[in-house]
Amino acid sequence: MAERVSLADLLPNRLDSLADRARSALSEDKQVAGMKLAWGYVGSQLQQALRSTLDIPLMEALAGSWSTAAQLAEFADPARHPSGERSVIELGDHDLSQEFKPVIAVTIGPCPCLELDFIFAVSAKFGGVKLTIGDGHILGGETGDAWASGQLSLHGVPLHKPAESKKLALPGVFEFAGPGLPITLRKPAG
């Protein structure tokens, strides 16, 4: 089994602007604005919370896009692909982009809980993928050349330059816990 890569692994090691952006966003509350806080510490706590929240297997997060692909829909139909049948489907070169929207709730002293809305835009490039499908589910697969990168923003403001994004090679072989990721059966138009 290949090494597990998570969404959090795409974050830069340091998000130096996180403390400043958090201060700006949280200081919109008058009570917080009047406090003297160690914003560097607040930023480090937020970074830990983000890493924990984004500790999701990257392939599982991206495979949600495959499970809704039109070319896989027929495999969700038991009349066309009966129980117990296994298929290997090859997808050519393609890109996937997906946004994840973690929300971190912050409470400072007696102030009411404030929420920070992040967007983590993830892009992946695949030089080909083979997916194993059974019983209407993606069971796992194998990537060709594949990599992913991410861009984190807070309230619409990027927290790092795109060049600082990590670009990680994705695992060559991957499996999903049983029963796998369900494929969406699309109803014909009309």
Residue pairs with C-beta under 8 A, 6 or more apart in sequence:
1 173
1 175
2 171
2 172
2 173
2 174
3 171
4 57
4 171
5 57
5 58
5 59
5 148
5 168
5 170
5 171
6 54
6 55
6 56
6 57
6 58
7 54
7 55
7 56
7 58
7 61
7 100
7 120
7 122
7 150
8 50
8 51
8 52
8 54
8 55
8 56
9 58
9 166
9 168
10 58
10 120
10 122
10 148
10 149
10 150
10 165
10 166
10 168
11 50
11 51
11 54
11 150
11 152
11 166
12 160
12 164
12 165
12 166
15 43
15 47
15 50
15 152
15 159
15 160
17 159
17 160
18 43
18 46
18 47
18 154
18 159
19 39
19 40
19 42
19 43
19 44
19 46
20 39
20 43
21 154
21 155
21 157
21 159
22 39
22 42
22 43
22 46
22 106
22 116
22 154
23 37
23 39
23 42
25 114
25 116
25 154
25 155
26 32
26 42
26 106
26 108
26 114
26 116
27 33
29 111
29 112
29 114
31 109
31 110
31 111
32 108
32 111
32 114
35 108
35 109
35 111
37 108
42 106
42 108
46 104
46 106
46 116
49 104
50 102
50 104
50 118
50 152
53 102
53 104
54 100
54 102
54 120
56 100
58 122
58 148
58 168
58 170
59 170
59 171
59 174
59 176
60 176
60 181
61 98
61 100
61 122
62 96
62 98
62 122
62 124
62 148
63 138
63 176
63 181
64 98
64 181
65 96
65 98
66 72
66 91
66 129
66 131
66 138
66 181
67 138
67 181
67 182
67 183
67 184
68 183
68 184
69 91
70 186
71 89
71 91
72 89
72 131
72 133
72 138
72 183
73 183
73 184
73 185
73 186
74 80
74 81
75 81
75 87
75 89
75 133
75 136
75 183
76 136
76 182
76 183
76 184
76 185
77 136
77 185
78 136
81 87
81 133
81 136
83 135
84 134
84 135
85 134
85 135
86 132
86 133
86 134
86 139
87 132
87 133
87 134
88 130
88 131
88 132
88 133
89 130
89 131
89 133
90 128
90 129
90 130
90 131
91 126
91 128
91 129
91 130
91 131
92 128
93 126
93 127
93 128
94 126
94 129
95 123
95 124
95 125
95 126
96 123
96 124
96 126
97 121
97 122
97 123
97 124
98 121
98 122
99 119
99 120
99 121
99 122
100 119
100 120
100 122
101 117
101 118
101 119
101 120
102 118
102 120
103 115
103 116
103 117
103 118
104 115
104 116
104 118
105 113
105 114
105 115
105 116
106 113
106 114
106 115
106 116
107 113
107 114
108 114
116 154
116 155
117 154
117 155
118 152
118 153
118 154
119 152
119 153
119 156
120 150
120 151
120 152
121 150
121 151
121 152
121 153
122 148
122 149
122 150
123 148
123 149
123 150
124 146
124 147
124 148
124 170
125 145
125 146
125 147
125 148
126 143
126 144
126 145
126 146
126 170
127 143
127 144
127 145
127 146
128 143
128 144
128 145
129 141
129 142
129 143
129 144
129 146
130 141
130 142
131 138
131 140
131 141
132 138
132 139
132 140
132 141
133 139
133 183
134 180
135 179
135 180
136 182
136 183
136 185
137 176
137 179
137 180
137 181
137 182
137 183
138 176
138 180
138 181
138 183
139 175
139 176
139 180
140 173
140 174
140 175
140 176
140 180
141 173
141 174
142 172
142 173
142 174
143 170
143 171
143 172
143 173
143 174
146 169
146 170
147 167
147 168
147 169
147 170
148 167
148 168
148 170
149 162
149 165
149 166
149 167
149 168
150 165
150 166
151 158
151 160
151 162
151 165
152 158
152 159
152 160
153 159
